[in-house]
Amino acid sequence: MDSITIKELYTIENPVIAPLFEGLTYPFEVLPKIGDYIKNVGPTLDKEVYEDLGDDIWIAKSAKIAPSAFISGPCIIGENTEVRHCAFIRGNALVGNNCVVGNSTELKNVVLIGKVQVPHYNYVGDSVLGYGSHMGAGSITSNVKSDKTLVAVKNDGETLETSLKKFGAMIGDGVEVGCGSVLNPGTVIGKNTNIYPLSSVRGVVAPNSIYKKAGEVAEKQ
């Protein structure tokens, strides 16, 4: 399972976000820690850069927030990030710099590492999205199994138990998720991979791949 470690999936240079991952091996290990981390880090943020809005919400002064957006704490929104019309941020959201949280997009218990775009009708829950990743319109992370059992990561006959009931997707740096796709619970997508539109994805997808459908994954040339 070396391919699904934090080291293999992400480059994390933002000093507000990087400490959350320190000492951990797999990115899903941050999911139970996001809320408390935000509450601890928020009061230490540079007051010249971030505004404390109360209720465990800190937003960079350079961020653009639509008046119709709803934001619940704990939440940090980074520099030059745009939160658009009717976005719904439900809490435990650590959003990096230069991100786009688009119209009618919902976030819950997530990390958007930086330059992440979730711009149109996306649901992103209990997930980590790497630098420069993009989710096409209507693509979502499914974060709870239909039988409500604990989520495991499965890859080539190996199974990694997570002890988590809620676990959406770990999306590596530079990943492109096509419109209307569903990332099933426990999905891990390696760096610089493209997911075809209308895909149903589960398990581990290798880095530098083109995912066409289950069982049909091509290596990028």
KENUDREN-408831 format. One line per 4 residues: number of its first residue (from 1); their letters; for each residue x, y, z of N, C-alpha, C. Coordinates in pm, 1 decimal. Layout:
BEGIN
NUM = A = X Y Z X Y Z X Y Z  ...
***
This chain:
BEGIN
1 = MDSI = 81.4 -121.7 0.0 0.0 0.0 0.0 85.3 127.5 0.0  211.0 114.5 -40.9 298.1 232.2 -41.9 246.8 341.1 -134.8  170.8 302.6 -237.8 126.3 399.7 -337.2 18.9 493.7 -285.2  -38.8 465.0 -169.4 -146.7 549.7 -118.8 -104.3 628.7 4.2
5 = TIKE = 24.1 643.0 24.9 72.5 721.4 138.0 65.2 870.6 108.4  71.8 949.6 212.4 73.6 1095.0 198.5 188.0 1138.3 108.4  304.4 1078.2 127.4 423.7 1113.6 50.2 402.7 1093.4 -99.1  333.5 985.5 -136.3 313.8 953.5 -277.9 202.2 1035.9 -341.6
9 = LYTI = 106.7 1080.2 -263.4 -11.1 1146.9 -319.3 -0.3 1299.1 -321.8  73.4 1357.3 -225.5 61.0 1501.2 -204.9 194.5 1572.5 -188.1  195.8 1694.6 -239.1 299.1 1792.4 -206.1 231.6 1900.0 -122.8  276.1 1915.0 1.1 207.6 2006.9 93.2 307.3 2110.2 142.9
13 = ENPV = 299.9 2229.2 84.8 393.4 2335.4 120.8 328.7 2445.4 204.0  197.7 2447.6 209.0 126.8 2551.1 284.5 150.0 2530.2 434.1  211.1 2627.1 504.1 241.8 2608.3 646.1 119.1 2602.7 735.8  4.7 2644.2 685.4 -118.9 2633.9 763.8 -171.2 2490.3 760.6
17 = IAPL = -145.0 2418.5 651.9 -201.1 2285.3 631.6 -101.8 2174.4 664.9  24.2 2193.1 632.9 123.4 2085.9 643.8 129.4 2019.7 781.5  122.5 2093.3 893.8 135.5 2026.4 1024.1 27.0 1923.7 1052.2  -89.9 1936.3 988.4 -196.4 1838.4 1009.1 -152.6 1698.3 967.0
21 = FEGL = -65.3 1689.2 869.0 -23.7 1561.2 812.7 103.2 1505.5 877.0  167.0 1583.6 961.4 294.2 1540.5 1018.1 277.1 1417.7 1107.2  367.6 1322.3 1090.7 367.2 1203.4 1173.1 268.2 1096.6 1130.2  195.8 1122.7 1019.4 97.2 1026.9 969.7 150.0 958.6 844.0
25 = TYPF = 96.3 842.8 814.1 137.3 766.8 696.2 36.3 780.3 582.6  -91.3 760.2 615.0 -196.1 760.9 513.6 -283.0 886.1 527.8  -325.8 944.6 417.3 -399.7 1070.9 427.3 -533.7 1060.3 498.1  -598.1 944.2 491.4 -727.9 932.8 558.4 -715.2 944.0 710.2
29 = EVLP = -593.0 930.8 761.7 -572.1 943.1 905.9 -599.4 1084.8 956.2  -601.2 1182.3 867.0 -629.1 1319.6 911.2 -777.9 1343.4 933.8  -864.2 1259.6 877.8 -1007.8 1289.5 878.0 -1065.6 1312.6 1018.5  -1030.5 1230.4 1118.8 -1086.4 1256.9 1252.2 -1022.4 1376.4 1322.6
33 = KIGD = -917.9 1433.4 1264.9 -839.8 1535.8 1332.4 -867.7 1677.6 1281.1  -940.3 1690.5 1169.5 -951.1 1819.7 1101.3 -1013.5 1927.1 1189.9  -1125.4 1895.9 1253.3 -1196.3 1996.3 1333.0 -1112.2 2052.2 1446.1  -1053.0 1964.6 1527.4 -971.3 2010.2 1640.2 -847.5 2085.3 1591.0
37 = YIKN = -792.2 2038.9 1480.0 -674.9 2107.8 1425.3 -708.5 2252.2 1390.1  -821.2 2272.8 1322.8 -861.2 2408.7 1285.5 -880.4 2495.5 1409.5  -944.4 2440.1 1510.9 -968.6 2517.4 1633.3 -837.9 2558.3 1700.8  -736.9 2472.6 1692.3 -608.3 2503.0 1755.0 -525.1 2600.5 1673.4
41 = VGPT = -527.6 2584.3 1540.2 -444.0 2666.7 1453.3 -505.5 2803.8 1427.1  -636.5 2809.1 1417.5 -703.4 2934.3 1382.8 -658.1 3054.9 1463.5  -656.1 3045.1 1597.6 -615.9 3162.0 1677.4 -471.0 3205.4 1657.1  -387.7 3119.2 1599.7 -246.7 3153.1 1578.3 -220.6 3216.8 1442.0
45 = LDKE = -320.2 3222.1 1355.9 -300.4 3274.5 1220.9 -268.7 3423.6 1223.2  -192.2 3465.5 1125.4 -151.6 3605.7 1113.1 -274.7 3693.9 1095.5  -296.1 3784.7 1189.6 -414.6 3870.5 1184.5 -408.2 3973.7 1072.2  -289.6 3992.2 1015.3 -278.6 4079.2 898.1 -329.5 4008.3 772.9
49 = VYED = -332.8 3877.3 777.2 -371.5 3797.2 660.9 -512.1 3740.1 675.9  -546.0 3694.4 796.6 -673.1 3626.8 821.1 -762.6 3709.5 913.1  -891.5 3703.2 885.4 -990.6 3766.8 970.2 -1060.3 3660.1 1053.7  -1070.4 3686.6 1184.1 -1140.5 3597.1 1275.4 -1287.5 3638.7 1279.3
53 = LGDD = -1373.3 3553.7 1224.5 -1515.7 3586.4 1217.4 -1594.7 3529.3 1334.4  -1524.9 3466.0 1428.5 -1593.4 3402.6 1539.8 -1648.7 3267.4 1499.9  -1697.0 3192.3 1597.8 -1754.3 3059.9 1574.3 -1655.6 2967.2 1503.6  -1526.5 2983.2 1534.7 -1420.3 2898.2 1478.6 -1411.7 2909.0 1326.8
57 = IWIA = -1427.4 3031.0 1276.1 -1415.5 3056.9 1132.3 -1308.1 3162.5 1110.2  -1209.4 3127.6 1027.2 -1103.2 3220.9 990.4 -1094.4 3225.0 838.4  -1103.2 3344.4 782.9 -1103.4 3359.9 637.8 -998.1 3462.6 597.8  -916.3 3426.2 500.3 -815.0 3520.1 451.8 -881.9 3646.2 396.5
61 = KSAK = -821.1 3759.2 424.1 -878.0 3886.6 379.5 -878.3 3899.3 228.0  -791.4 3823.9 161.0 -786.0 3828.1 15.0 -885.2 3732.7 -50.4  -952.6 3649.6 29.1 -1051.5 3556.6 -25.9 -1176.3 3632.9 -69.0  -1246.1 3576.4 -167.7 -1370.9 3635.5 -215.9 -1485.2 3541.8 -178.3
65 = IAPS = -1575.2 3590.0 -96.5 -1684.9 3508.3 -45.5 -1817.1 3567.2 -92.5  -1894.8 3490.0 -167.2 -2025.5 3537.7 -213.0 -2118.1 3557.9 -93.5  -2198.8 3663.7 -96.9 -2291.1 3688.4 14.9 -2386.9 3573.4 40.5  -2416.6 3494.5 -61.1 -2511.6 3384.5 -47.2 -2448.7 3255.3 3.0
69 = AFIS = -2316.7 3253.0 17.4 -2249.6 3131.7 66.4 -2278.2 3112.5 214.6  -2287.1 2987.3 257.0 -2305.9 2953.8 398.2 -2180.6 2884.8 448.2  -2123.8 2936.3 557.6 -2000.7 2880.8 613.1 -2019.7 2855.9 761.5  -1998.7 2730.2 801.0 -2007.1 2692.2 940.6 -1869.1 2646.8 988.1
73 = GPCI = -1832.6 2680.9 1110.3 -1704.9 2639.0 1164.9 -1709.7 2499.0 1220.9  -1592.3 2444.1 1249.4 -1459.1 2501.1 1229.6 -1422.4 2508.3 1080.9  -1361.7 2620.2 1043.1 -1327.8 2638.8 901.7 -1215.7 2740.7 887.5  -1121.1 2709.2 799.6 -1019.8 2805.1 756.6 -1025.3 2811.9 604.9
77 = IGEN = -1030.9 2931.8 551.0 -1030.9 2953.1 406.6 -910.4 3038.7 371.8  -827.0 2987.8 281.5 -697.4 3047.2 254.2 -699.6 3166.4 159.9  -580.1 3214.1 133.1 -562.4 3336.1 54.3 -604.2 3316.6 -91.1  -669.0 3421.4 -143.5 -709.1 3426.9 -285.3 -802.4 3313.5 -326.3
81 = TEVR = -867.8 3253.1 -229.9 -968.5 3150.8 -259.6 -1102.5 3217.8 -285.5  -1180.0 3157.8 -374.9 -1311.2 3211.3 -410.0 -1419.3 3111.4 -368.9  -1514.6 3159.8 -290.7 -1630.4 3080.2 -250.6 -1752.0 3144.1 -316.7  -1811.8 3070.8 -408.7 -1912.5 3129.0 -496.9 -2055.6 3112.8 -443.7
85 = HCAF = -2147.4 3159.9 -526.4 -2289.5 3167.9 -494.1 -2344.7 3035.5 -440.8  -2407.8 3041.5 -323.7 -2478.3 2928.3 -262.2 -2387.5 2809.6 -228.2  -2257.9 2831.7 -216.8 -2172.5 2725.8 -162.7 -2214.6 2696.9 -18.7  -2200.0 2570.3 22.1 -2243.8 2525.6 153.6 -2126.4 2455.0 221.3
89 = IRGN = -2061.4 2525.6 313.7 -1946.5 2470.3 385.8 -1993.6 2435.8 526.4  -2001.2 2305.3 553.6 -2069.9 2255.8 673.0 -1981.2 2243.1 796.0  -1855.1 2278.1 783.0 -1766.7 2267.8 899.1 -1657.1 2165.1 879.6  -1554.2 2175.9 965.6 -1435.6 2090.5 953.4 -1379.0 2098.5 812.2
93 = ALVG = -1369.8 2220.5 761.1 -1320.6 2242.1 624.6 -1193.3 2325.7 631.1  -1083.8 2265.8 583.3 -954.9 2333.5 577.7 -923.9 2356.5 430.9  -945.5 2479.0 386.2 -936.7 2513.4 244.5 -811.7 2598.2 222.9  -725.0 2551.8 134.1 -598.1 2619.8 110.7 -610.0 2742.9 24.2
97 = NNCV = -496.7 2787.3 -28.2 -490.5 2909.3 -109.0 -530.7 2881.6 -254.4  -585.3 2985.4 -318.0 -613.3 2982.5 -462.7 -709.4 2871.2 -502.9  -803.4 2840.2 -415.6 -903.9 2737.7 -445.8 -1032.0 2802.3 -498.1  -1117.6 2720.1 -558.8 -1251.2 2762.6 -599.5 -1351.4 2664.4 -541.2
101 = VGNS = -1442.6 2716.7 -459.6 -1555.6 2639.0 -408.9 -1679.3 2699.0 -475.6  -1736.1 2624.0 -569.8 -1829.6 2683.4 -662.9 -1974.8 2682.5 -620.0  -2058.1 2724.0 -714.3 -2200.1 2738.1 -687.0 -2263.6 2604.1 -649.3  -2335.8 2606.7 -538.2 -2408.1 2490.2 -487.7 -2316.8 2372.6 -453.8
105 = TELK = -2189.1 2398.1 -434.5 -2095.7 2294.2 -389.2 -2102.6 2282.8 -237.4  -2096.6 2159.0 -188.2 -2103.1 2132.8 -45.1 -1973.3 2067.5 0.9  -1916.9 2122.0 109.0 -1796.3 2066.0 169.9 -1825.3 2026.5 313.9  -1767.6 1912.0 355.4 -1782.8 1868.5 493.5 -1664.8 1780.6 532.3
109 = NVVL = -1591.9 1820.8 634.5 -1477.1 1744.2 686.0 -1378.1 1712.3 573.8  -1319.3 1817.9 520.5 -1232.1 1804.0 404.2 -1105.7 1888.3 420.1  -1005.2 1850.0 341.0 -887.2 1933.8 321.2 -871.1 1955.3 171.4  -867.1 2081.4 131.7 -834.3 2119.8 -5.7 -696.3 2183.2 2.0
113 = IGKV = -594.3 2111.7 -44.3 -456.4 2149.6 -14.0 -415.0 2280.9 -79.0  -459.3 2306.3 -199.1 -425.6 2433.4 -264.8 -454.1 2427.3 -413.4  -502.1 2538.2 -468.7 -534.3 2548.3 -611.7 -632.1 2438.5 -655.1  -717.3 2398.5 -563.7 -818.3 2295.6 -590.1 -943.9 2363.2 -643.4
117 = QVPH = -1006.1 2301.3 -742.7 -1130.8 2353.8 -796.1 -1241.9 2251.0 -780.2  -1343.7 2289.1 -706.8 -1469.6 2213.1 -696.5 -1579.5 2313.3 -732.9  -1592.8 2343.7 -862.7 -1660.3 2467.8 -902.8 -1809.4 2459.8 -931.5  -1865.6 2338.1 -950.4 -2005.6 2331.7 -992.8 -2075.9 2209.8 -935.4
121 = YNYV = -2165.1 2229.9 -840.5 -2255.3 2123.7 -794.9 -2181.6 1998.4 -746.7  -2075.7 2019.1 -671.8 -1998.6 1905.8 -619.8 -2033.9 1880.4 -473.4  -2030.6 1753.6 -433.3 -2032.9 1718.9 -291.6 -1898.8 1655.8 -258.2  -1829.2 1714.3 -160.9 -1698.9 1663.4 -119.1 -1702.8 1647.3 32.5
125 = GDSV = -1706.8 1522.3 76.9 -1714.4 1494.8 219.5 -1611.3 1392.8 263.0  -1550.1 1417.4 377.8 -1453.8 1324.0 438.3 -1346.9 1284.0 337.4  -1284.7 1385.0 279.2 -1191.9 1364.5 168.2 -1075.3 1461.3 177.1  -967.7 1427.4 104.8 -851.8 1515.4 91.0 -824.6 1531.8 -57.9
129 = LGYG = -817.7 1657.1 -103.4 -794.6 1687.0 -244.4 -659.3 1755.3 -259.8  -574.9 1697.8 -346.9 -438.1 1744.5 -361.6 -424.7 1871.8 -443.8  -303.6 1924.2 -442.6 -274.0 2051.3 -507.5 -306.4 2044.6 -657.2  -382.7 2142.4 -703.4 -413.7 2152.3 -845.0 -515.0 2052.2 -895.2
133 = SHMG = -583.3 1981.9 -805.3 -684.6 1885.5 -849.2 -813.6 1957.5 -885.2  -896.8 1889.5 -965.3 -1019.0 1951.7 -1017.7 -1127.9 1847.1 -1028.2  -1244.5 1880.2 -977.9 -1361.2 1793.4 -992.6 -1458.8 1858.3 -1089.1  -1491.1 1786.3 -1197.1 -1582.8 1838.3 -1296.6 -1722.7 1855.7 -1240.5
137 = AGSI = -1805.6 1927.0 -1315.5 -1940.5 1958.7 -1270.5 -2017.4 1832.5 -1231.9  -2079.7 1837.2 -1114.7 -2164.7 1728.0 -1070.7 -2092.4 1606.2 -1018.5  -1960.9 1605.2 -1017.7 -1888.5 1490.5 -961.6 -1889.2 1499.4 -809.4  -1895.0 1383.2 -744.2 -1909.7 1380.9 -599.4 -1822.8 1272.7 -536.5
141 = TSNV = -1799.1 1288.9 -406.8 -1741.2 1181.9 -326.7 -1854.0 1118.7 -245.7  -1869.0 988.6 -257.5 -1963.7 913.9 -174.4 -1887.8 867.7 -51.2  -1931.4 908.3 65.7 -1847.7 889.1 184.7 -1899.4 787.0 285.3  -2012.6 723.2 257.1 -2065.2 620.8 346.9 -2111.4 501.9 262.8
145 = KSDK = -2072.1 381.5 301.9 -2115.0 262.1 229.7 -2264.9 237.3 250.4  -2327.0 175.9 154.2 -2471.6 153.4 162.2 -2509.9 64.4 279.8  -2419.3 -26.6 319.6 -2449.2 -113.8 433.6 -2397.5 -56.7 565.4  -2341.3 64.7 558.1 -2296.2 139.7 676.3 -2180.9 73.0 750.6
149 = TLVA = -2112.7 -22.5 689.0 -1996.6 -84.8 752.3 -1874.3 5.0 734.8  -1766.9 -27.5 806.5 -1645.5 53.1 801.0 -1581.4 43.9 662.9  -1521.2 154.0 622.0 -1460.7 162.9 489.1 -1319.5 105.9 492.6  -1286.9 27.8 390.9 -1151.1 -23.3 373.2 -1101.2 18.1 235.2
153 = VKND = -970.2 33.8 222.8 -908.6 61.2 92.6 -861.9 -71.2 34.1  -903.2 -98.8 -89.5 -869.2 -226.0 -153.3 -790.1 -201.2 -280.5  -680.5 -277.9 -296.1 -593.2 -259.2 -411.8 -521.4 -389.6 -444.1  -550.8 -446.3 -560.6 -481.5 -566.8 -608.6 -477.1 -678.5 -504.7
157 = GETL = -592.3 -706.0 -446.5 -601.0 -815.5 -350.6 -562.0 -779.4 -209.2  -505.2 -661.5 -189.4 -471.1 -614.8 -55.2 -585.0 -532.2 1.2  -602.5 -539.5 131.7 -705.5 -461.5 199.8 -642.8 -387.3 316.9  -669.7 -258.1 323.2 -621.5 -174.9 433.1 -742.2 -123.6 510.0
161 = ETSL = -757.8 -171.5 632.7 -869.8 -127.9 715.3 -843.4 14.1 767.0  -947.8 96.7 766.7 -932.0 235.6 809.3 -999.1 265.9 942.6  -1089.6 178.7 987.0 -1168.5 201.3 1108.9 -1260.0 323.3 1097.8  -1286.7 366.7 975.9 -1370.8 484.0 952.9 -1502.6 443.2 889.1
165 = KKFG = -1612.1 495.8 942.1 -1742.2 475.9 879.0 -1760.9 574.4 764.3  -1701.9 693.5 779.4 -1713.6 796.3 676.2 -1576.1 826.0 616.9  -1562.4 796.8 489.6 -1435.7 815.9 418.6 -1471.5 825.1 270.6  -1453.1 941.9 214.2 -1485.4 964.2 74.3 -1372.8 923.7 -18.3
169 = AMIG = -1288.6 1020.0 -55.1 -1181.3 991.9 -150.4 -1055.6 1068.8 -113.5  -941.8 1006.4 -144.2 -812.4 1072.1 -135.9 -768.1 1096.9 -280.2  -766.0 1222.8 -320.3 -739.0 1260.6 -458.8 -601.8 1326.7 -464.3  -509.8 1269.3 -540.6 -373.3 1319.0 -545.8 -359.3 1450.3 -620.3
173 = DGVE = -239.5 1505.3 -614.8 -209.4 1630.6 -684.9 -238.7 1616.9 -834.4  -297.2 1721.8 -892.2 -312.9 1728.5 -1036.3 -414.1 1634.6 -1096.9  -500.0 1575.6 -1014.9 -601.7 1482.5 -1066.2 -716.8 1559.8 -1130.4  -767.3 1507.0 -1242.1 -884.4 1561.4 -1309.5 -996.6 1458.4 -1301.9
177 = VGCG = -1104.9 1494.5 -1235.8 -1220.9 1405.9 -1224.4 -1327.9 1455.2 -1320.7  -1370.8 1369.9 -1412.7 -1466.2 1408.4 -1514.0 -1605.4 1437.0 -1459.2  -1682.4 1512.9 -1534.0 -1816.3 1553.9 -1493.1 -1905.0 1432.7 -1462.6  -1985.2 1446.8 -1358.0 -2083.5 1345.4 -1325.6 -2028.3 1216.7 -1268.1
181 = SVLN = -1903.7 1215.0 -1228.9 -1844.3 1093.2 -1174.7 -1875.1 1077.4 -1025.7  -1876.8 951.7 -981.2 -1894.6 919.5 -840.1 -1769.9 847.6 -791.8  -1706.7 903.5 -688.5 -1592.4 838.8 -624.6 -1645.7 767.6 -501.1  -1649.6 634.8 -507.5 -1710.5 555.7 -400.9 -1624.7 557.4 -274.5
185 = PGTV = -1684.4 521.6 -159.0 -1609.8 526.3 -33.2 -1478.0 449.0 -40.5  -1372.4 514.2 6.7 -1241.5 450.7 10.0 -1162.9 459.0 -119.6  -1206.2 543.9 -212.6 -1133.9 560.0 -338.3 -1005.5 639.8 -316.4  -897.5 596.5 -380.7 -770.4 669.3 -379.3 -724.3 684.1 -523.9
189 = IGKN = -697.4 808.7 -564.8 -656.2 836.2 -702.6 -517.6 897.8 -700.6  -422.4 832.2 -768.1 -283.9 877.6 -770.6 -265.4 1007.0 -848.0  -150.5 1068.0 -829.3 -118.8 1197.9 -890.0 -137.6 1197.6 -1042.1  -183.7 1312.6 -1092.1 -185.9 1340.6 -1237.0 -267.1 1240.1 -1317.0
193 = TNIY = -368.6 1184.3 -1255.5 -456.9 1089.8 -1323.5 -583.3 1159.8 -1370.7  -636.7 1114.9 -1483.0 -761.8 1167.1 -1538.1 -870.2 1060.4 -1526.9  -985.6 1101.6 -1479.4 -1101.6 1013.5 -1468.2 -1203.6 1054.0 -1574.3  -1243.0 959.1 -1658.5 -1343.0 989.0 -1760.9 -1473.8 1037.3 -1696.9
197 = PLSS = -1549.3 1122.1 -1768.4 -1681.4 1163.1 -1720.2 -1772.6 1042.0 -1697.9  -1866.0 1059.4 -1604.5 -1968.4 958.9 -1574.6 -1910.1 827.0 -1524.9  -1794.0 833.8 -1463.4 -1731.1 712.6 -1409.4 -1781.1 682.8 -1268.3  -1785.2 554.3 -1234.4 -1804.5 509.6 -1097.4 -1673.4 445.2 -1054.9
201 = VRGV = -1603.6 510.2 -962.9 -1466.7 470.7 -930.4 -1461.5 414.5 -788.9  -1387.6 306.0 -772.0 -1364.7 251.5 -637.9 -1224.9 189.5 -633.0  -1173.9 174.4 -513.2 -1040.4 117.2 -498.3 -931.7 219.5 -527.0  -817.3 170.7 -572.1 -699.6 255.2 -595.7 -674.6 266.4 -745.5
205 = VAPN = -659.1 390.4 -791.9 -624.1 416.0 -931.8 -480.2 466.8 -933.8  -397.5 406.0 -1016.2 -254.4 437.9 -1019.2 -230.0 581.3 -1065.8  -117.7 640.2 -1027.0 -82.6 773.2 -1075.1 -55.5 772.4 -1225.4  -66.9 891.0 -1284.7 -35.3 909.8 -1427.2 -113.8 813.6 -1516.5
209 = SIYK = -242.2 798.1 -1484.0 -328.4 706.5 -1557.4 -445.6 780.1 -1620.4  -513.3 710.3 -1710.3 -641.4 754.4 -1763.5 -742.0 645.4 -1730.2  -835.4 679.9 -1643.2 -937.4 584.0 -1600.2 -1057.5 597.5 -1692.9  -1084.4 492.6 -1770.7 -1195.8 494.4 -1865.5 -1319.3 428.2 -1806.4
213 = KAGE = -1299.9 315.3 -1742.3 -1404.2 245.2 -1668.9 -1336.5 136.4 -1587.7  -1412.6 69.4 -1502.3 -1355.2 -36.9 -1420.2 -1291.0 -142.0 -1509.5  -1164.0 -171.3 -1482.5 -1091.5 -270.4 -1561.0 -1028.4 -216.1 -1686.8  -1049.9 -90.1 -1715.2 -990.3 -28.7 -1833.4 -921.7 101.6 -1792.8
217 = VAEK = -796.9 88.4 -1755.8 -716.1 201.8 -1710.6 -588.1 203.2 -1791.6  -563.1 312.7 -1861.0 -445.1 323.4 -1947.6 -339.9 410.0 -1881.0  -214.7 375.8 -1903.7 -103.9 459.0 -1854.8 -84.9 576.4 -1948.8  -67.3 695.1 -1892.8 -41.7 812.7 -1976.0 91.2 798.9 -2049.0
221 = Q = 92.9 837.2 -2174.9 215.5 829.8 -2254.9 286.2 964.9 -2256.6
***
